[in-house]
Structures are given as C-alpha cells and as structure tokens.
Amino acid sequence: MYLLGIDLGSSSVKVALVDSATGRCVAQDYYPKSEAPIKAVKAGWAEQSPLDWVGYFKLALGSVLESSRVDAADIAAIGISYQMHGLVAVDRDGKLLRDAIIWCDSRGVPYGEKAFAELGADMCLGHLLNSPGNFTAAKLRWVKENEPQVFDSIYKVMLPGDYLAYCLTGEICTTAEGLSEMVLWDFSTDSPATFLMEYMGFDPSLFPRVVPTFSHQGTVTAAAAAEFGLAEGTPVTYRAGDQPNNALSLNVFEPGQVASTAGTSGVVYGINGTVDYDPRSRVNNFAHVNHGEGKTRIGVMTCINGTGILNSWMKRNVAPESCTYDGMNELAAEAPVGSAGLSILPFGNGAERVLENRRVDCSFHGINFNIHRRNHMLRAAQEGIVFSFMYGMEIMKGIGMVIDKIHAGRANMFLSPVFRDTLASVSGATIELYDTDGSVGAAKGAGIGAGIYRDNTEAFASLVKLDEVHPAADRTPYLEAYALWKKHLENELN
C-alpha cells in the first residue's frame, strides 16, 4: 500500500510515493526542472497560471509511477501541500477567471492596511491574530476594486492546494488552516471570520466549505483518473500550506517545537499552545495542522521573501560563471565570520511582514573596495538571510516562543555549512537535520488522514535524523556581526 504526496511550490511541483508500511520514499520527481516562471507585470506583482501547476503535477506523477512501477490502484490516499496565501478564482463552471495571484505578490498591502486601520488593532489581532496585511483576503479586495468584471464572475475563491484538489476530485473545499492563511479564520470563535468578509464586501458563499485537515476530502473522479493515470476513487485525505506541512514533515506538532526551511522563502515556524500575537503584527499566526482537536495549536511564523531569490541573484551576478551552489558555499566559507564588516539586507523581493509590510529592498553596507572580494559577498548574503531569521525569532520569543532547537530538512540553504553554523551560533539553538521534504510529509499526512497511521508518532517513526549542528563555543563574532547588521536595518527603517 502506498501514499502519494504532492508539494505544489512556486518553483516546481514535487511528487513523492511513500511505502506506508516502511515510511520509505520509493520514488520522487519534480517539474519543471528549471524554476517555474513567475509573471511580474508590475513591480511587486507575482502571478502564475494554475494550469501550469496541473501540467507540472501530471509530468511529475507520470515519472514517479513509471520509475516505481507501482500500480496506481495500490495508492491508498493522496496528500497535498501547497504555496500559501495564493488567490485562485473560478466561475460556476470551474473555469479559471485569471492567473493566480501568489504569495509574494504585494499589491494587496494597501487594502489590508486600510482594513487594519478601520477595524482596529484590537479587533484584527484579537480575532485574526494578524493584520489582514498582504494575505489572500487583501488580494481579493484588490480584485474587487481593480477588476470588477472578474470579481462579479467569481463563484469560488481557492488556495492553490484547494484548486489542485478540485482538479482531482471535483470537490471545492478548504480547511481551518487554509482560511487562517487567507486571514479569514476567527480564532475567538474557531469559525470563519465573517466580520472581515462583510467589511471587505465578500459574500461568505465565495469561500469553500471547511473540512478537517486530516479527513476524507473527496475522491479522484473518472475524468481525473484518465487524465493523470490515477485510480478512480482514490481519496484525498490531507492538505496544508507549505510551512505548516514542512513542520508536519519534521514531526513538529507540539508547543515549543520549531521548524525551519530556507528555499524560495525563508521561514522559522514554531508551535504555540496559547492564542497570542505580536501587537505590531510582524510575525504571522495560523492554525497548525492539529489545531482545533480540543487543543490550541498556533503556528507562529516569521517569513523572509528574499531568501532564495537573493541566493540565486548572487549565483547569476556574483559567483564565477558556471559555479554551482555547492561551489558558492565553499567560496563563502573562505571568508571570516561577519564577512569583514560587510552586511547585506536581504529584502529585495517585495514587502516583508517582519518589517510591518514595508518594502525596504536589498542593500549592501560597508563595502571596502580594498578588502572585500567575491567570497565576502557570498558569505554576507547567507549571513544576511540568517540575521533576518534571527530578527523574526526575537519577535517570536517576545510572544512566548522558546527556541532552543530547530528542526530542518537537509536541503536548499541548509546544505551550506556557513548558513547552518551561523544560524545555530547567532540563535544559540541546536539544529537537527532530517531526511525529509514537503512531498514526503504530505504523503504521510495523507496516511494520518486515511487512518492508516494512528497518529503523527506512528507516521513519523521512520524519520531519520542526519546530523546535528551546535552553536560555536565562542558565539561572540556571530553576535557582533548580527548587531552590526541590525544597526544597518534600523537605519533603513528610520
């Protein structure tokens, strides 16, 4: 018996097939092989075609089924992870009305800020745990104001994972975690935030019905089975946004546990057992995958949009021609801790929540033409991303989070010793690296939702810890470099 996991990202769609008995991934693939394009018609805009996501999924699934030689009829359940905060709009026939406005698009900021000002901080934070900011609700308000013909034709609004599930099952539904991503979940009543819908001018019928995160959420239709090579009737039993799912993949379910990822975006995501929030709404709060089962489980998240794009920009523009990311990591390691006084603020990918939705952009500080070389710049970029994590973690600690251990997959920037050592040493936390990823986590989530696993302990019994990274014995150089970086940031913000 097998479990199928899908991770719908903004760079690619990854598919994993997991043996439910052993927990072992038997096949995995992703498409496209180069980063999926993001349409940016104007500064701060970011869109993708949901039809492209479906096409990438079909290619990755076909590869996985072919290489594994697993009969699709032996797949017991499907789980879906997806890029958060996106806006997919369809008409009554299920036809897409426009391209999806994705997570890093910042056009909704003015509408979210206006809602926050007019409804008031007490109302928004007390009920939503967030400012409406730049989340899905604010993006939809932008559509209402700027594309009224599109808005008037909308039958349902979905998140990216909801849309992919709809393509498989014909069912339009979402979860409490999903509505909290849209900032349309009222934590004071544990129900949809109708007060914000009314303020924004949204009929509640625009939004999908709510189903549990782990539950029977529909079955593969005959048409979808024929298109994708799946078996008709295969159930979808789990879905979650990519960061809650990343935490699930690392078996992070309980208060005090923390997960991190550093791919397209950079995230530190911890579990809080109480309903609390930053009064300046600089960190995000969402329903975690196990919230609401008679217990409070809030995912507290700091997210840096400029993580992967800064690293790829450095590869294109600073690293030697044809240099790999591994080669960049080796060059960065040649520079000293603190990059000889060079600091980089990694905020060049739109408005940043941790900076109160301000667009600060990326900037270099302290370049000395006589001493700084390519390796200093490469190290300063990685340190700048880590320091932005630390800036957010300080806010998380201010609302009760304890961060002394960080779980992460050994992937993306966590492959870099400079990145890992800097994060451990500046935060004082031990980093545990595991052999997992979002698609494998989604497959195991499907196993929980289908009742194949009793709970997360059984589902992740096979999770393999690959390494531990401990803070440096002398953390002083790291803390001094962070203090200098933070001074530059504060000067930019003032």
C-alpha positions in Angstrom: 0.0 0.0 0.0 1.4 3.4 -1.0 0.7 7.0 -0.2 1.0 9.9 -2.7 2.3 13.3 -1.6 2.2 16.4 -3.7 4.1 19.6 -2.9 2.9 22.5 -5.1 5.5 25.2 -4.8 6.2 28.4 -6.7 9.4 26.9 -8.2 8.1 23.4 -9.0 5.6 20.7 -8.2 7.2 17.7 -6.5 5.6 14.3 -6.1 6.6 11.5 -3.8 5.4 8.0 -3.4 5.8 6.5 0.1 5.5 2.9 1.2 3.0 3.2 4.1 4.4 0.1 5.9 8.1 1.2 6.0 7.7 5.0 5.6 10.3 4.9 2.9 10.0 7.1 -0.2 10.1 4.7 -3.2 10.1 7.3 -5.9 10.1 11.1 -6.2 10.3 13.7 -9.0 9.5 17.3 -9.8 8.7 19.6 -12.7 9.8 21.9 -14.2 13.5 21.2 -14.0 14.3 24.9 -14.1 12.4 27.3 -11.8 8.8 27.8 -12.8 8.3 31.3 -14.2 6.6 34.0 -12.2 4.8 36.7 -14.1 5.6 40.2 -12.7 3.8 42.7 -15.0 4.4 45.5 -12.5 6.8 45.9 -9.5 5.5 44.0 -6.5 3.2 41.8 -8.6 3.6 38.0 -8.9 1.3 35.6 -10.8 1.3 32.0 -12.0 -1.1 30.0 -14.1 -2.8 27.2 -12.2 -3.0 25.3 -15.4 0.8 25.2 -15.3 0.7 23.7 -11.8 -1.6 21.0 -13.1 0.7 20.3 -16.0 3.8 20.1 -13.8 1.9 17.7 -11.4 1.0 15.4 -14.3 4.6 15.2 -15.5 6.0 14.6 -12.1 3.3 12.0 -11.3 3.9 10.2 -14.6 7.6 10.0 -13.9 7.1 8.6 -10.4 4.6 6.0 -11.5 6.8 4.9 -14.3 10.0 4.7 -12.3 8.4 3.0 -9.3 6.3 0.6 -11.4 3.6 0.9 -8.7 0.1 0.2 -9.8 -2.0 3.4 -9.2 -4.7 1.1 -7.7 -2.3 0.5 -4.8 -2.2 4.1 -3.8 -4.4 4.3 -0.7 -4.5 8.1 -0.2 -3.3 11.4 -1.5 -2.0 14.4 0.5 -1.4 17.9 -0.8 1.0 20.6 0.3 1.0 24.0 -1.4 2.4 27.5 -1.6 0.4 29.6 0.9 -1.7 32.8 0.6 -2.4 32.5 -3.2 -5.7 33.5 -4.8 -7.3 31.3 -7.4 -10.7 32.4 -8.7 -13.1 30.2 -10.7 -16.6 30.7 -12.2 -19.6 28.5 -11.7 -18.3 26.1 -14.4 -14.9 25.8 -12.6 -13.2 27.9 -15.3 -10.3 30.0 -14.2 -11.1 33.7 -14.3 -7.5 34.9 -14.2 -4.0 33.8 -13.3 -3.3 33.1 -9.6 -2.0 36.0 -7.5 0.6 34.2 -5.5 2.1 34.6 -2.0 4.9 37.1 -2.8 2.6 39.5 -4.7 2.3 42.7 -2.6 -0.5 44.6 -4.4 -2.9 43.8 -1.6 -0.9 45.6 1.1 -2.8 48.9 1.0 -6.2 47.1 1.3 -5.0 45.1 4.2 -3.5 48.1 6.0 -6.8 50.0 5.4 -8.8 47.2 7.0 -6.4 47.1 9.9 -6.7 50.8 10.5 -10.5 51.0 10.1 -11.4 47.8 12.0 -8.8 48.4 14.6 -5.8 46.5 16.0 -7.9 45.0 18.9 -10.4 43.6 16.5 -8.0 42.3 13.9 -5.4 40.9 16.3 -7.8 39.7 18.9 -9.8 37.7 16.4 -7.5 37.0 13.4 -4.1 37.1 15.3 -2.8 39.0 12.3 -3.3 42.2 10.4 -5.1 41.4 7.1 -1.8 42.7 5.6 -1.0 41.1 2.2 -2.8 37.8 2.6 -5.5 36.3 0.4 -8.3 38.5 1.6 -6.4 41.6 0.8 -5.5 40.3 -2.7 -9.2 39.5 -3.3 -10.1 43.1 -2.3 -7.7 44.3 -4.9 -9.5 42.2 -7.5 -12.9 43.6 -6.3 -11.6 47.2 -6.7 -9.5 46.9 -9.8 -11.1 44.0 -11.8 -14.8 44.3 -11.0 -15.9 42.2 -14.0 -13.7 39.4 -12.8 -14.9 39.7 -9.2 -18.5 39.7 -10.3 -17.9 36.4 -12.1 -16.3 34.6 -9.2 -18.1 31.5 -7.9 -15.4 30.3 -5.5 -12.1 31.6 -4.3 -9.5 28.9 -3.6 -5.9 28.5 -2.3 -3.5 26.8 -4.7 -3.8 23.4 -3.0 -7.6 23.7 -2.9 -7.5 24.1 -6.7 -5.3 21.1 -7.3 -7.6 19.0 -5.1 -10.6 20.3 -7.1 -8.9 19.2 -10.3 -8.6 15.7 -8.8 -11.9 15.3 -7.0 -14.3 17.9 -8.4 -14.9 19.0 -4.7 -14.3 22.6 -3.6 -13.3 22.7 0.0 -10.6 24.1 2.3 -9.5 23.8 5.9 -9.4 26.0 9.0 -5.7 26.2 8.4 -6.4 27.3 4.9 -8.8 30.0 5.9 -6.4 31.2 8.5 -3.8 31.7 5.7 -6.4 33.9 3.9 -6.7 35.7 7.3 -10.4 34.7 7.3 -10.4 32.5 10.4 -11.7 33.9 13.7 -9.7 32.3 16.5 -12.0 33.7 19.1 -14.9 31.6 17.8 -13.0 28.9 15.8 -15.1 29.7 12.7 -14.8 31.7 9.5 -14.2 35.4 10.1 -17.5 36.7 8.7 -16.8 40.2 10.1 -13.8 40.6 7.8 -15.7 39.2 4.8 -18.5 41.7 5.4 -16.0 44.6 5.8 -14.2 43.6 2.6 -17.5 43.2 0.7 -17.3 39.5 0.2 -20.3 37.2 0.3 -19.3 34.2 2.5 -20.6 31.9 -0.2 -17.4 32.8 -2.3 -15.3 30.7 0.1 -15.1 26.9 0.1 -16.7 24.7 2.8 -14.4 23.8 5.6 -13.2 20.2 6.2 -10.7 18.9 8.8 -7.1 18.9 7.7 -6.9 15.1 8.2 -10.1 13.8 6.6 -11.8 12.4 3.6 -11.9 15.4 1.3 -13.1 13.9 -1.9 -12.1 11.1 -4.3 -10.4 11.0 -7.7 -13.0 11.3 -10.4 -13.1 9.2 -13.5 -12.1 12.1 -15.6 -9.1 12.9 -13.4 -8.1 9.2 -13.2 -8.0 9.1 -17.0 -6.0 12.4 -17.3 -3.4 11.8 -14.6 -3.1 8.0 -14.5 -4.6 7.5 -11.1 -7.2 5.1 -9.9 -10.8 6.4 -9.7 -12.0 6.6 -6.2 -8.6 7.2 -4.6 -9.2 9.6 -1.6 -7.6 12.9 -0.9 -7.2 12.9 2.9 -4.8 15.7 3.8 -3.9 19.2 2.7 -2.0 22.1 4.3 0.1 25.1 3.3 3.7 24.5 2.7 5.0 25.9 6.0 2.6 24.0 8.3 3.3 21.0 6.1 7.0 21.5 6.4 6.6 21.4 10.2 4.5 18.3 9.9 7.2 16.7 7.7 9.7 17.2 10.6 7.2 15.9 13.2 6.7 19.3 14.7 3.2 19.2 16.3 3.5 20.4 19.9 4.2 23.7 21.7 7.8 24.7 21.8 8.8 22.7 18.8 10.3 24.7 15.9 10.8 24.0 12.2 12.7 26.0 9.6 13.1 26.0 5.8 15.2 28.1 3.5 14.2 27.7 -0.1 12.3 30.2 -2.2 11.3 31.9 1.0 13.0 31.6 4.4 10.9 30.6 7.4 11.1 29.8 11.1 7.8 28.3 12.2 7.1 27.4 15.8 4.1 25.9 17.7 2.4 28.0 20.4 -0.1 26.4 22.8 -1.8 29.7 23.6 -3.6 32.3 21.5 -1.2 35.2 21.4 0.1 37.7 18.8 2.7 40.4 18.2 1.0 43.8 18.8 2.7 45.1 15.7 1.7 42.0 13.6 5.3 41.4 12.4 5.0 37.6 12.6 2.2 35.5 11.2 -0.1 33.2 13.2 -2.0 30.4 11.6 -4.0 27.4 12.7 -1.5 24.5 12.7 -2.4 21.2 11.1 -3.6 19.8 14.5 -5.3 22.9 15.8 -8.9 22.6 17.0 -8.9 19.0 18.1 -9.8 20.1 21.6 -6.5 21.9 21.9 -4.9 25.2 20.7 -2.0 24.7 18.3 -1.0 28.0 16.6 1.8 28.1 14.1 3.8 31.3 14.7 5.9 32.1 11.6 8.5 34.6 10.5 8.9 34.6 6.7 11.6 36.3 4.6 10.6 36.7 1.0 14.1 37.5 -0.3 15.8 34.2 0.7 16.1 32.0 -2.4 15.9 34.9 -4.8 18.9 36.6 -3.2 20.9 33.3 -3.3 20.1 32.8 -7.0 20.8 36.5 -7.7 24.3 36.0 -6.2 24.8 32.9 -8.3 23.9 34.8 -11.5 25.7 38.1 -10.8 28.5 37.5 -8.3 29.6 33.8 -8.4 32.0 32.7 -11.1 30.4 31.6 -14.3 29.1 28.0 -14.1 29.7 28.0 -10.3 27.3 25.6 -8.6 25.5 26.3 -5.3 27.9 23.9 -3.6 30.8 25.9 -5.1 29.2 29.1 -3.8 29.1 27.6 -0.3 32.7 26.7 -0.5 33.7 30.2 -1.5 31.6 31.7 1.2 33.3 29.5 3.8 36.7 31.2 2.8 35.5 34.5 4.2 35.6 35.1 8.0 32.6 35.3 10.3 31.0 38.7 9.8 32.4 39.0 6.2 35.0 41.5 7.3 32.3 44.1 8.2 30.2 43.6 5.0 26.4 43.4 5.7 23.6 42.6 3.3 19.9 43.2 4.0 18.1 40.5 2.0 14.7 42.3 1.5 14.6 42.7 -2.3 11.5 40.6 -3.1 8.6 42.8 -2.2 7.0 43.9 1.1 8.2 42.0 4.2 5.8 41.2 7.0 8.5 41.2 9.6 9.2 44.8 8.6 5.5 45.7 9.0 4.8 45.2 5.3 7.4 47.8 4.3 9.4 47.4 1.1 13.0 48.0 2.1 14.7 46.3 -0.8 18.1 44.6 -0.7 21.1 46.7 0.2 24.9 46.2 0.8 26.5 48.1 3.7 30.2 48.6 4.5 31.8 47.5 1.2 35.5 48.3 1.2 37.0 48.1 -2.2 40.4 47.2 -0.8 39.5 44.2 1.2 36.1 42.8 0.1 36.1 40.1 -2.6 33.5 37.8 -4.1 33.8 35.3 -1.2 32.9 38.1 1.3 29.8 39.0 -0.7 28.7 35.4 -0.9 29.1 34.9 2.8 27.4 38.2 3.7 24.4 37.2 1.6 24.0 33.9 3.6 24.6 35.7 6.9 22.1 38.4 6.0 19.4 35.8 5.4 20.2 34.2 8.8 20.2 37.5 10.5 16.8 38.3 9.1 15.6 34.9 10.6 17.1 36.0 13.9 15.3 39.3 13.7 12.0 37.5 13.4 12.9 34.9 16.1 13.4 37.8 18.6 9.8 38.8 17.9 8.6 35.2 18.3 10.3 35.0 21.6 8.6 38.1 22.7 5.2 36.4 22.4 6.2 33.3 24.4 8.1 31.1 21.9 11.1 29.2 23.2 13.6 28.4 20.5 16.4 26.2 21.7 16.1 23.5 19.0 15.4 23.9 15.3 14.2 21.1 13.0 15.0 21.3 9.3 15.4 19.2 6.3 18.9 18.9 4.9 18.1 20.7 1.7 18.4 24.1 0.0 20.4 26.6 2.1 20.6 24.1 5.0 23.1 22.3 2.7 25.5 25.2 3.4 27.8 24.9 6.5 28.1 28.7 6.6 24.3 29.0 6.8 23.9 26.3 9.3 26.7 27.3 11.6 25.6 31.0 11.5 22.0 30.2 12.4 23.0 27.9 15.3 25.6 30.3 16.6 23.6 33.5 16.4 20.4 31.9 17.8 22.1 29.7 20.4 19.8 26.8 19.2 20.8 23.3 18.1 19.8 22.5 14.6 18.6 18.9 13.9 18.7 18.0 10.2 16.4 15.3 8.8 16.0 13.3 5.6 12.5 14.5 4.5 10.8 17.1 2.4 7.3 18.5 1.8 6.1 15.9 -0.6 7.1 13.0 1.7 5.4 14.9 4.6 2.2 15.3 2.5 2.2 11.6 1.8 2.4 10.8 5.5 -0.2 13.4 6.3 -2.4 11.5 3.9 -1.7 8.3 5.8 -2.9 10.0 9.0 -6.0 11.4 7.3 -6.9 8.0 5.9 -6.4 6.3 9.3 -3.5 4.2 8.1 -1.4 5.7 10.9 -2.9 6.2 14.4 -1.1 9.5 14.9 1.9 11.5 14.0 4.2 9.4 16.2 3.4 6.3 14.2 3.5 8.2 10.9 7.0 9.6 11.5 8.6 6.7 13.4 10.8 6.2 10.3 12.0 9.8 10.2 15.8 9.8 10.0 18.0 12.4 11.7 21.0 13.0 9.6 23.0 15.5 11.6 23.1 18.0 14.5 24.7 21.4 14.3 25.6 23.1 17.6 26.4 26.7 18.4 30.0 27.7 18.3 31.9 27.6 21.6 32.6 31.3 21.2 29.4 33.0 19.8 30.9 36.5 20.1 31.9 37.0 16.4 28.4 35.9 15.2 26.6 38.1 17.7 28.8 41.1 16.8 28.0 40.6 13.1 24.3 40.4 13.9 24.4 43.6 16.0 26.1 45.4 13.1 23.6 44.0 10.6 20.7 45.0 12.8 22.1 48.6 13.2 22.1 48.9 9.4 18.5 47.6 9.2 17.3 50.1 11.9 18.9 52.9 10.0 17.0 51.9 6.9 13.7 51.7 8.8 14.1 55.1 10.5 
